[in-house]
Each structure stands twice: as structure tokens, then as C-alpha cells.
Amino acid sequence: MFRDTSSCNTYNYGDAQYWDARYVQEGGSFDWYQRYSALRPFVRKYVPTTSRLLMVGCGNAVMSEDMVKDGYEDIINIDISSVAIEMMRKKYGNIPQLKYMQMDVRDMSFFPDESFDSVIDKGTLDSLMCGTDAPISSAQMLGEVSRLLKPGGTYMLITYGDPSARMPHLSRPVYNWKTVLYIIHFSIILFSWMVDIAKTRPGFKKLESCSSTTKSYLEPVPTTEKGLLPSDFVLEDPDSHFIYVCKKMDETELSKMPSYPLTNDVI
């Protein structure tokens, strides 16, 4: 089946019925992996506030709301779950910058080619990688993302998948992407949560993080020609999240990019 089983369980995360049932049962709001406060430096660096942005697999997360508060003007949110979309439409119906549509990321033919400046994915590709048709589903999704991006646009993937598991998919020449890698360690996640909590308290004063830690996680991680981590690279925290910023290149730039075959041991 060639699934990415490193963080999978028995659930089929690519199935709409699973998500509908889950959203009915849980309700409320939940952000997978990272909150906007931790991702903000990367989003602001690569995604202008005037961008037409597609948030795939939005679920019931508040990230898009936080981005609007931060100045973003046009965010289309899609999810395979009609339950989640209806919930979010009711919640954000009075915010014109946010739009919600029920849609499968494997078929976004509703949108014409080059419709978006940026696409953000916080765990959606990971969900498909846990499905029984993982290689097909991931290729369908990434092909659609590439089709929808304008030249020069960016696909920002936040994932638990390290480069050995994700780069064979992201580096296919047909997508026209040049990828930069960042790694967020758990200490950064914890710090962003502390800031969020502190902001709710009277007399809030801005917290300062360790300058060396901040500098390291805001800098791209050096990779090999194949986009992999160097053999001597030491991952400081096994609970880290990986951020892949994939810029859509033109045909001239694409011809200069290296590629390598997708094999069974990495999917």
C-alpha cells in the first residue's frame, strides 16, 4: 500500500465520513500542529497580506481568523467535511475576508489554473499519506496545488514528515517547485503557546525568546541536492515539525533543478 505509517493509526484520514463524524462529536475549534503565532514569521515572509490565499483542509481551525486579524485580505478555506464547512460558515459569515467551501483537495477543478498566490497546508497532505491510496492521493493533491498556483506563488506545507518522506513527493519536476526547508522544535511551539496565554491576562508584557533559538529556527535548514538532510545533521527534538516552502518556478528555472525517482522505501 506504500502508506506513510510513521504517525498513522487505524483511521482513514482521507475519508469525508470520518471527519464529518469527528466534527459532529467534538465541535469547538482546533489547530493541528501549529498555531498562527508560531507560523507567523514564515507566513509573513512568503505570503504578502494582499495575496489570494487558499487554505486547504481548514477544518475548524482559527488560523485563518488570526491571519485576517493580522491584515490578510482574501482567504478561501476548503475542507472535505461538509460538517466543518457549515460550522465555519456560521461562525465567520460576517467576515468578508474569509470564505468557506466544501471540496476535496484531490479535485479542485472548481478553480481555474493559476487562481492563487499562495496555498497553506497544515496537516492535510499528512492525512492523505495515512490513507490506503496514499501515493495516488498525494500526487492528485500536489498536482492540483501546483496547477492552482501562479508562477512565483508558494505552497507552504507544515508537516511531521521529514525530507526523506516528503521530498520525493515535493521534488517531482512536473510541479515546478523550488523548496526551502525550516524546522520548528517543540520549545518554539511551547513558547508560542505561552505567548498566546499571556496575551489573555491583564498587564501583558511581550515575552522575549532566546535569541539563539529564534535565530536558528527562522533560518533555512541546509539540505543536499535532493532536498534531504545532510548525513551528519542531528535533529534536536524528535517532536519537531517541518515547514516546506515550495515556490513555483518558470520553465527555465525548472530545467536547472535536480530530480530523483520515487521509490517504495520512502512512501
SERO-4910 file (N, C-alpha, C, O; in steps of 0.05 Angstrom, whole numbers):
BEGIN
 pado doro    nc1    nc2    nc3   cac1   cac2   cac3    cc1    cc2    cc3    oc1    oc2    oc3
  Met    A     17    -24      0      0      0      0     17     25      0      8     46     -9
  Phe    A     42     23     10     61     45      9     50     70     24     51     92     13
  Arg    A     40     66     47     30     89     63     52    100     80     72     86     86
  Asp    A     49    125     88     68    137    107     57    130    135     39    143    146
  Thr    A     68    109    147     57     98    172     71    109    197     65     99    219
  Ser    A     89    128    194    104    137    217     87    149    239     95    148    263
  Ser    A     65    161    232     47    173    253     17    166    247      0    181    254
  Cys    A     13    144    233    -15    136    226    -26    117    246    -12    104    261
  Asn    A    -53    116    247    -67     95    262    -87     82    244    -84     82    220
  Thr    A   -108     70    256   -127     55    241   -148     72    227   -163     62    210
  Tyr    A   -149     98    232   -168    116    219   -160    122    191   -136    123    184
  Asn    A   -180    125    173   -175    134    146   -179    164    145   -201    173    141
  Tyr    A   -157    179    147   -159    208    149   -166    221    122   -171    245    121
  Gly    A   -167    205    101   -175    216     75   -204    213     69   -213    219     47
  Asp    A   -219    203     88   -247    197     84   -265    219     96   -262    226    120
  Ala    A   -284    229     80   -301    251     90   -319    242    113   -324    258    131
  Gln    A   -328    217    112   -346    207    134   -332    208    161   -344    214    181
  Tyr    A   -306    201    161   -292    201    186   -292    230    198   -297    234    221
  Trp    A   -285    250    181   -283    277    190   -311    288    197   -313    303    217
  Asp    A   -331    282    182   -358    291    190   -366    282    218   -375    297    234
  Ala    A   -361    256    223   -367    245    249   -351    258    271   -361    263    293
  Arg    A   -326    263    265   -309    274    286   -317    303    292   -317    310    316
  Tyr    A   -324    319    272   -332    346    278   -359    348    292   -363    366    308
  Val    A   -377    330    286   -402    328    300   -397    322    329   -410    334    347
  Gln    A   -379    304    335   -374    295    362   -359    316    378   -365    321    402
  Glu    A   -339    329    366   -321    346    381   -330    375    382   -329    388    403
  Gly    A   -338    386    359   -345    414    358   -322    432    366   -299    423    365
  Gly    A   -328    457    372   -307    476    381   -286    482    359   -292    479    335
  Ser    A   -262    490    367   -241    497    348   -215    481    356   -210    475    379
  Phe    A   -200    474    335   -175    460    340   -156    466    317   -163    464    294
  Asp    A   -131    473    324   -110    478    304    -90    455    305    -77    450    325
  Trp    A    -88    441    282    -68    419    280    -40    430    280    -34    451    267
  Tyr    A    -22    417    294      7    421    293     16    448    304     30    449    325
  Gln    A      8    470    291     19    496    299     -3    517    299    -22    517    283
  Arg    A     -1    536    317    -18    559    317     -5    581    300     19    580    293
  Tyr    A    -21    601    292    -11    622    275     12    637    288     30    646    274
  Ser    A     12    640    314     33    655    328     60    643    323     80    658    320
  Ala    A     62    617    320     88    604    315     95    605    285    119    606    278
  Leu    A     75    604    268     79    604    239     81    632    227     90    635    204
  Arg    A     74    652    242     72    679    231     98    689    218     96    701    196
  Pro    A    122    684    229    146    694    215    149    683    187    158    697    169
  Phe    A    141    658    183    144    645    157    122    655    138    127    660    114
  Val    A     98    657    148     76    666    132     80    695    123     76    701     99
  Arg    A     88    712    141     93    740    133    116    743    114    117    761     98
  Lys    A    136    725    116    159    727     98    152    719     69    162    731     50
  Tyr    A    135    698     66    130    687     40    102    693     29     97    689      5
  Val    A     84    703     45     57    708     36     49    736     42     42    743     65
  Pro    A     49    754     22     40    782     26     11    783     35     -5    765     28
  Thr    A      4    803     50    -23    805     61    -44    809     39    -67    804     43
  Thr    A    -35    818     16    -53    823     -7    -57    798    -24    -71    798    -44
  Ser    A    -44    776    -17    -46    751    -32    -74    740    -32    -89    742    -13
  Arg    A    -81    727    -55   -105    710    -55    -95    683    -45    -79    669    -59
  Leu    A   -105    674    -22    -94    651     -8   -115    629     -6   -138    633     -2
  Leu    A   -105    604    -11   -121    580     -7   -111    565     17    -88    557     18
  Met    A   -129    560     36   -123    544     60   -136    517     56   -161    515     58
  Val    A   -120    497     51   -131    470     46   -134    454     72   -117    456     90
  Gly    A   -156    439     74   -161    424     98   -164    441    123   -151    436    143
  Cys    A   -180    462    120   -182    482    142   -194    471    167   -188    481    189
  Gly    A   -212    451    165   -225    441    189   -239    463    205   -252    480    194
  Asn    A   -236    461    231   -248    482    249   -226    499    262   -230    509    284
  Ala    A   -203    502    248   -181    517    259   -186    547    259   -202    557    243
  Val    A   -172    561    276   -175    590    278   -152    605    264   -151    629    265
  Met    A   -135    590    250   -112    603    237   -120    624    217   -108    646    217
  Ser    A   -140    619    201   -149    639    181   -159    664    195   -155    686    185
  Glu    A   -174    660    216   -184    683    232   -161    700    242   -161    724    240
  Asp    A   -140    686    253   -117    701    263   -103    715    241    -92    737    245
  Met    A   -102    704    217    -89    717    194   -104    742    186    -92    762    178
  Val    A   -130    741    186   -146    765    180   -141    787    200   -138    810    193
  Lys    A   -139    780    225   -132    799    246   -105    811    241    -99    834    249
  Asp    A    -87    796    227    -60    805    222    -58    820    195    -36    827    186
  Gly    A    -81    824    182    -81    840    158    -86    826    132    -87    839    111
  Tyr    A    -90    800    132    -94    785    107   -123    790     97   -142    791    113
  Glu    A   -125    793     70   -149    804     59   -167    785     44   -191    790     40
  Asp    A   -157    762     36   -172    744     19   -163    715     23   -144    706     11
  Ile    A   -178    700     39   -171    673     45   -195    654     38   -216    657     50
  Ile    A   -190    636     19   -210    616     13   -203    591     29   -180    581     27
  Asn    A   -221    581     44   -217    557     61   -233    534     51   -257    536     46
  Ile    A   -220    511     46   -234    488     37   -229    464     56   -209    462     69
  Asp    A   -249    446     56   -246    421     72   -265    400     60   -285    407     49
  Ile    A   -257    375     63   -273    353     53   -298    349     69   -318    337     60
  Ser    A   -299    359     94   -321    355    112   -342    377    109   -337    400    114
  Ser    A   -366    369    100   -388    389     98   -396    399    126   -406    421    129
  Val    A   -393    382    146   -400    390    174   -382    413    183   -391    432    194
  Ala    A   -356    410    178   -337    431    186   -342    457    171   -342    478    183
  Ile    A   -347    455    145   -352    479    129   -377    493    138   -376    518    140
  Glu    A   -398    479    143   -423    492    152   -418    506    178   -428    528    183
  Met    A   -404    493    196   -397    504    222   -382    530    219   -387    550    233
  Met    A   -362    530    201   -345    554    198   -360    576    183   -355    600    189
  Arg    A   -377    569    165   -394    590    151   -411    605    171   -414    629    170
  Lys    A   -422    590    190   -439    603    210   -422    621    229   -431    642    237
  Lys    A   -398    611    235   -381    625    254   -370    651    242   -368    671    255
  Tyr    A   -363    650    216   -349    672    203   -364    685    180   -353    699    163
  Gly    A   -390    682    180   -407    693    159   -405    723    156   -411    734    135
  Asn    A   -397    736    178   -396    766    178   -368    776    173   -363    800    175
  Ile    A   -350    759    165   -322    767    159   -317    764    129   -313    741    120
  Pro    A   -318    785    114   -316    783     84   -290    772     74   -288    762     52
  Gln    A   -269    774     90   -243    764     81   -241    734     81   -222    723     70
  Leu    A   -260    721     94   -260    692     97   -283    679     81   -306    687     85
  Lys    A   -276    660     65   -297    645     50   -292    615     55   -269    606     56
  Tyr    A   -313    599     57   -311    571     63   -326    554     42   -349    560     35
  Met    A   -313    533     32   -324    516     12   -318    487     18   -296    480     25
  Gln    A   -338    469     14   -334    441     17   -321    431     -9   -332    434    -30
  Met    A   -297    418     -7   -282    410    -30   -261    389    -23   -250    390     -1
  Asp    A   -256    371    -41   -235    351    -38   -210    361    -51   -210    369    -74
  Val    A   -188    362    -36   -163    373    -47   -152    357    -71   -135    367    -85
  Arg    A   -162    333    -74   -153    317    -97   -166    325   -123   -158    317   -145
  Asp    A   -188    341   -121   -202    351   -144   -212    379   -138   -234    382   -127
  Met    A   -197    399   -146   -204    427   -141   -210    441   -168   -204    464   -172
  Ser    A   -222    426   -186   -228    435   -213   -247    459   -213   -250    472   -234
  Phe    A   -260    464   -191   -277    488   -189   -261    513   -195   -272    533   -206
  Phe    A   -236    513   -187   -218    536   -191   -203    534   -217   -193    512   -223
  Pro    A   -201    555   -232   -184    554   -256   -155    554   -250   -147    559   -227
  Asp    A   -138    548   -270   -109    548   -267    -99    575   -257   -110    596   -264
  Glu    A    -78    574   -240    -64    598   -230    -84    617   -217    -84    641   -222
  Ser    A   -100    606   -199   -121    622   -185   -110    635   -159   -122    654   -149
  Phe    A    -88    625   -149    -79    633   -122    -50    641   -122    -33    631   -136
  Asp    A    -44    660   -104    -17    669    -99     -2    650    -80     22    646    -81
  Ser    A    -18    638    -61     -7    621    -41    -26    599    -33    -51    603    -34
  Val    A    -15    577    -25    -31    555    -13    -18    547     13      6    542     14
  Ile    A    -33    544     34    -23    535     60    -36    509     68    -60    506     66
  Asp    A    -19    490     76    -28    463     83    -17    456    110      7    452    113
  Lys    A    -34    454    130    -26    447    157    -37    420    164    -57    417    179
  Gly    A    -24    399    154    -31    372    161    -49    357    141    -54    333    145
  Thr    A    -57    370    119    -75    357    100    -61    336     84    -72    314     80
  Leu    A    -38    342     73    -22    322     59    -16    298     77    -17    275     69
  Asp    A    -10    304    103     -5    283    122    -29    264    124    -26    240    126
  Ser    A    -53    276    125    -77    259    126    -79    240    103    -86    217    106
  Leu    A    -75    251     79    -76    234     55    -54    212     55    -59    190     45
  Met    A    -31    219     66     -9    200     67    -15    176     86     -1    156     85
  Cys    A    -35    179    103    -44    157    120    -66    140    108    -74    120    119
  Gly    A    -75    148     84    -96    133     71    -86    109     56    -62    106     52
  Thr    A   -104     91     48    -97     67     34    -87     72      6    -72     56     -6
  Asp    A    -95     94     -6    -86    102    -33    -67    125    -32    -68    144    -48
  Ala    A    -49    125    -12    -32    148     -6    -16    158    -31    -17    182    -36
  Pro    A     -2    142    -46     14    153    -68     -4    167    -89      4    188    -99
  Ile    A    -27    155    -95    -45    167   -115    -57    192   -104    -57    213   -118
  Ser    A    -67    191    -79    -80    214    -67    -61    238    -65    -68    261    -71
  Ser    A    -37    233    -55    -17    255    -52    -10    267    -78     -7    291    -81
  Ala    A     -7    250    -99      0    261   -126    -23    277   -137    -18    298   -150
  Gln    A    -47    269   -132    -71    284   -142    -72    311   -128    -77    331   -141
  Met    A    -68    311   -102    -69    336    -87    -47    355    -95    -52    379   -101
  Leu    A    -22    345    -96      0    363   -103     -1    373   -131      7    395   -137
  Gly    A    -12    356   -149    -16    365   -177    -36    388   -178    -32    407   -194
  Glu    A    -57    386   -163    -77    407   -162    -66    433   -150    -71    455   -160
  Val    A    -50    430   -128    -38    454   -116    -20    468   -135    -21    493   -138
  Ser    A     -3    453   -150     14    465   -170     -2    479   -191      6    501   -200
  Arg    A    -23    466   -200    -40    478   -222    -52    504   -213    -54    523   -228
  Leu    A    -60    506   -188    -74    530   -178    -55    553   -171    -64    576   -169
  Leu    A    -29    547   -167    -10    568   -160     -2    585   -185      3    574   -206
  Lys    A     -1    611   -180     11    628   -201     41    625   -201     52    618   -180
  Pro    A     54    630   -224     84    630   -224     94    649   -203     85    672   -201
  Gly    A    113    640   -187    123    656   -165    108    653   -139    117    662   -118
  Gly    A     85    638   -140     70    633   -117     82    611    -99    101    598   -108
  Thr    A     72    609    -75     84    590    -56     63    570    -44     41    578    -38
  Tyr    A     72    546    -41     57    525    -26     72    521      0     95    512     -1
  Met    A     60    527     22     72    524     48     61    499     62     37    499     69
  Leu    A     77    479     66     69    454     78     80    452    106    104    452    110
  Ile    A     62    449    125     70    444    153     64    415    159     41    407    156
  Thr    A     84    399    167     81    370    168     99    358    189    118    370    197
  Tyr    A     92    333    197    110    317    214    130    302    197    149    290    207
  Gly    A    127    302    170    143    286    152    171    298    147    172    321    137
  Asp    A    192    284    153    219    294    148    225    292    118    209    280    103
  Pro    A    247    304    109    252    306     80    254    278     66    247    276     42
  Ser    A    263    257     80    264    231     67    236    221     60    234    205     41
  Ala    A    215    230     74    188    221     69    173    240     52    153    232     39
  Arg    A    181    266     51    165    286     36    178    295     11    164    301     -9
  Met    A    204    298     10    217    309    -14    214    292    -39    212    304    -61
  Pro    A    213    266    -37    208    250    -62    181    258    -75    178    255    -99
  His    A    162    267    -59    136    276    -70    138    305    -80    128    311   -101
  Leu    A    150    322    -63    150    351    -70    169    357    -93    166    378   -106
  Ser    A    189    341    -97    210    348   -117    204    339   -145    221    342   -163
  Arg    A    181    328   -150    174    320   -178    175    344   -196    161    364   -191
  Pro    A    190    343   -218    193    366   -236    167    377   -246    165    401   -252
  Val    A    146    360   -249    121    369   -260    108    391   -244     92    407   -254
  Tyr    A    115    393   -218    104    414   -201    117    441   -204    105    461   -195
  Asn    A    140    442   -215    154    467   -219    162    481   -193    160    506   -191
  Trp    A    170    466   -172    175    478   -146    205    478   -139    220    459   -145
  Lys    A    213    499   -126    239    500   -113    233    503    -83    218    521    -74
  Thr    A    244    485    -67    235    482    -39    257    491    -19    280    484    -22
  Val    A    248    505      1    264    513     24    253    500     49    229    500     53
  Leu    A    270    490     66    262    475     90    268    491    115    289    502    119
  Tyr    A    248    490    134    252    501    161    243    479    181    227    461    174
  Ile    A    254    480    205    246    461    225    238    476    250    253    493    260
  Ile    A    215    470    261    206    483    287    207    461    308    194    441    307
  His    A    223    467    329    226    448    351    203    453    372    190    473    371
  Phe    A    200    433    389    178    435    409    181    459    427    161    471    436
  Ser    A    205    468    433    210    491    450    197    516    438    187    533    453
  Ile    A    198    518    411    186    541    398    155    539    399    142    559    404
  Ile    A    145    515    396    116    511    399    107    519    427     87    533    430
  Leu    A    121    510    447    114    516    475    115    546    480     98    556    493
  Phe    A    136    559    469    138    588    473    114    603    461    104    622    473
  Ser    A    106    594    437     83    608    424     58    604    440     41    622    441
  Trp    A     55    581    452     31    576    469     32    595    493     12    606    502
  Met    A     56    598    505     59    615    528     51    644    521     39    658    537
  Val    A     60    653    498     53    680    489     23    683    486     12    703    495
  Asp    A     10    663    473    -19    664    470    -34    666    496    -53    681    499
  Ile    A    -25    650    516    -38    650    542    -33    677    556    -51    688    568
  Ala    A     -8    687    554     -1    712    568    -17    735    557    -24    754    572
  Lys    A    -23    735    531    -38    757    519    -66    760    531    -78    782    529
  Thr    A    -77    739    542   -104    740    553   -104    751    582   -126    755    593
  Arg    A    -81    756    593    -80    765    621    -76    795    623    -62    807    606
  Pro    A    -87    807    644    -83    836    648    -53    843    651    -38    827    663
  Gly    A    -45    866    641    -18    875    644      2    859    628     25    857    635
  Phe    A     -7    848    606     10    831    589     34    847    579     32    870    569
  Lys    A     58    835    582     82    846    571     95    826    552     95    802    558
  Lys    A    105    836    530    116    818    509    138    801    521    157    811    533
  Leu    A    136    774    516    156    756    524    179    755    504    174    758    480
  Glu    A    203    752    513    226    750    495    237    722    495    242    711    516
  Ser    A    240    710    471    251    684    469    281    685    468    293    707    464
  Cys    A    294    663    471    323    661    469    332    669    441    322    658    422
  Ser    A    350    688    439    357    698    413    369    677    395    364    676    371
  Ser    A    385    659    407    398    638    391    378    619    380    379    610    357
  Thr    A    358    612    397    337    593    388    320    606    366    314    593    346
  Thr    A    313    631    370    297    645    350    311    647    323    300    642    302
  Lys    A    337    654    325    353    656    300    354    630    285    352    629    261
  Ser    A    358    608    300    362    582    287    337    572    273    339    562    251
  Tyr    A    314    575    285    290    564    273    279    582    251    263    573    234
  Leu    A    288    607    250    280    625    228    298    623    204    293    636    183
  Glu    A    319    608    206    338    605    184    332    579    169    326    559    182
  Pro    A    334    579    142    330    554    127    350    533    136    373    539    143
  Val    A    342    508    135    359    485    142    374    477    117    362    472     96
  Pro    A    401    475    118    416    466     95    408    437     86    404    420    104
  Thr    A    405    433     61    397    406     51    416    398     28    431    415     17
  Thr    A    415    373     20    430    363     -2    417    370    -28    396    383    -28
  Glu    A    429    363    -51    418    369    -77    390    356    -81    374    366    -96
  Lys    A    386    333    -67    360    320    -69    340    331    -48    317    321    -47
  Gly    A    348    351    -33    330    363    -14    329    349     13    312    354     29
  Leu    A    348    330     17    348    315     42    366    328     62    382    345     56
  Leu    A    364    319     87    381    329    108    409    317    105    411    293     98
  Pro    A    430    332    110    457    321    108    460    297    127    447    296    148
  Ser    A    478    279    121    481    254    137    490    260    165    484    244    183
  Asp    A    503    283    170    513    289    197    493    308    212    500    317    233
  Phe    A    470    313    200    450    330    213    438    316    237    430    293    235
  Val    A    437    330    259    425    320    284    399    335    290    399    359    294
  Leu    A    377    321    290    351    333    297    349    336    327    349    316    341
  Glu    A    348    360    336    349    366    365    325    355    380    327    347    403
  Asp    A    301    355    367    277    346    380    261    328    362    253    337    340
  Pro    A    256    303    369    240    285    352    212    294    348    199    284    329
  Asp    A    201    312    364    174    322    361    173    347    343    153    361    344
  Ser    A    194    352    328    194    376    311    174    374    289    166    352    281
  His    A    167    397    278    151    399    254    168    411    232    186    427    237
  Phe    A    163    402    208    178    411    184    161    430    168    137    424    163
  Ile    A    172    452    159    159    471    142    173    471    115    196    479    113
  Tyr    A    158    463     94    169    464     67    156    487     52    132    488     49
  Val    A    172    506     43    162    529     28    170    523     -2    193    525     -9
  Cys    A    150    517    -18    154    509    -46    146    532    -64    122    539    -66
  Lys    A    165    544    -77    160    566    -96    156    555   -124    173    540   -133
  Lys    A    135    563   -137    130    554   -165    148    569   -184    147    594   -186
  Met    A    165    554   -198    184    566   -216    174    566   -245    154    553   -251
  Asp    A    188    581   -262    181    581   -290    197    558   -303    213    545   -290
  Glu    A    192    553   -329    204    530   -343    234    532   -344    248    511   -342
  Thr    A    245    556   -347    274    558   -348    287    550   -321    307    536   -321
  Glu    A    275    559   -299    286    552   -273    282    522   -268    300    510   -256
  Leu    A    260    511   -277    255    483   -272    276    465   -285    283    444   -274
  Ser    A    285    473   -309    304    456   -324    331    454   -309    346    436   -315
  Lys    A    336    471   -290    361    471   -275    359    456   -249    379    453   -235
  Met    A    335    446   -242    331    433   -216    336    403   -218    329    390   -238
  Pro    A    350    392   -197    355    363   -197    330    348   -190    312    359   -177
  Ser    A    329    323   -197    306    306   -190    316    278   -186    338    271   -194
  Tyr    A    299    261   -172    307    233   -168    281    217   -166    260    228   -159
  Pro    A    282    191   -171    258    175   -173    246    170   -146    259    169   -125
  Leu    A    219    165   -146    204    158   -122    206    128   -119    199    113   -137
  Thr    A    214    119    -96    217     90    -91    200     82    -67    192     98    -51
  Asn    A    195     56    -65    177     45    -45    186     50    -17    169     51      2
  Asp    A    212     53    -12    221     55     15    217     82     27    222     86     51
  Val    A    207    102     12    203    128     23    174    138     20    169    161     25
  Ile    A    156    121     12    128    129     11    110    111     28     86    115     29
***
